[in-house]
Each structure stands twice: as C-alpha cells, then as structure tokens.
C-alpha cells in the first residue's frame, strides 16, 4: 500500500492486488479528495476489501466483450433458442449501445440506473425495461461469481411482503421474514434441474428475484 499527496487535499491511494500470469504486479489506484486522516481511513477500507475479496483485479475487459462471452458461453446451450435470441436482442439494442464501451470492473449502479432512465425517456415500455434489467442482472451475477466485479451493479432490491391479516385488524404493519437460499443452495437446485426443459427459466428467477408470473410475462419488445 502507498498513500501519496498529489496536492491540497488530494491523495493517490495505491493498493497491491496480485500478480498476473506474466508475474506483473497489479495495483488498484484511486484518487481521493479530503484530509490525510480520511485518506488513511479510505486506504484501510480498500485493504480490508482486498483481503475479503471485495476488490477485483483491474482488467481492460469491456462490458461489450464480457456480454459477448457470456452470451456464447453461459446462455448458449443452457437456454432455449428463443430465449437466447431475446437476450442477444436486448444486449444489442439497449445494453451495449449505452454501456458496451465501459470497463466491466468499473461499472457502477449509477451507470446502470442511467441506462434505465434513458430507456424511459425514449418511451420504451416498462416491460422492455424490466427485461433489460433482468438480462443485465443475470449477466453481471455471473461476472461477480467469476471474480470480474466486486458486486452486482444491477442488483434489484427485494420488497418484503406485508402481513395482510394484521393490517386488516388494524395492527401495526409487520414485515414478513423472507427465507432466501444461499449460493450453495441455489447451485444445488440448478444442478438438480440441469436437464429440465425450463432450466433457463429457473436460472432467470434465481439471478433476478423476479416472481414467476412476472418472468413469464417478459418479452423482447421495443
């Protein structure tokens, strides 16, 4: 690690990550604006993230090149021909033009939210936007599993269910606890339905959190 002053309240934080296949040392470089104490705190946070695996090695892979590989390796063969065509169409029409040139490892939630906002401004249907969200979420979930991104920038928040009976009785609103599978349980389920004709459908539900009815209603439209 190294902390270098680059001007008044400007610091360069440099954290060693790993060595590549040729033995070259790879670093995470981040410019920080603030006082030295805050810069040191940020440096410590990055070190902790590195140790926990929350920081990925910097690569030049773009969203476009990653999606090309994802479609050819993860989607092709595991999804129906219709689903694969729909995924490719969504990527080609909406995701790649907006995000394709960005570095995959540096893709942010703001980038993703701007994509959806632009789609709304173009007058695209909510169903098309939801499908794009589902496809991008599924693709980036694989990127996280492969260590190409620390988190999923397209992750969708779950909304907890309400206890209707208590609400009808005038009791305070109580959130119903959600029981969510962990990664091992999800992988075990997918392995169990590997030969199921609806395998791609189950995979979509697990990666996006969509309800069954919502996923069935998805179509590639413009």
Phi, psi and omega in degrees: 000152177208141178236116185239132178283129181243015181143185181295116179058031175233127184227147173253119178259128183233118183239125177289134181252305184188185172246143179278186184299335180266004180088003180287135180285131180251135183234153168259120178249128181224130175272127183241135178250119181157186181281173186295321181298317179292325178295320178296321179295319178295321178300316178296323179296316179295323178295317178297320178296322179296316182292330181272355180087010182277356176247130182259158178291137180291131176226167179265006181297130180267167176299320180300309183293324178295315180297322177302315180292317180300316180295321183282330186258310187273323185271312182297127179095332179259346179243164176291162180300322180294316179295317179299316179298319179296317179299315181296321180294318179298316180295315184292318186280323191238312188285309183296316179301328183270322188239352188304325183277355182278149175292131182302313184294342182254006179295134184243167175298326178297318177302315182293315180295327177293324176302311181295321179296318179295323179294321177295319180296332178281357178082017179288151184292155178297329179294319179294318179295319179295323178293317177300321178298316181294317181295314181294319178300315180297317180296315183286335174298321176294324179297322178294315180298328180274002179075022181264350175210143184290321181222172179264107181295344180258014181300137181256135181286138175276139174260125182287150179278154178256148177280101186297321184296318180293325178294318181295330179275002178083008179284160177302149180294131181238129179280133179277132182294135177261132177257109186251135177296147171274178185300320182295319179295319180295317179295323179296320179295313181298324178294324180290335181249022184304322182264006179288137180297343180255024182304316181297325179294314179297322180296319179298315180298317182293321184280336185249338183079009179293151171283158183303313181297321179294321180291320179297327184283348183292136176219153177275102179231166179232000000 
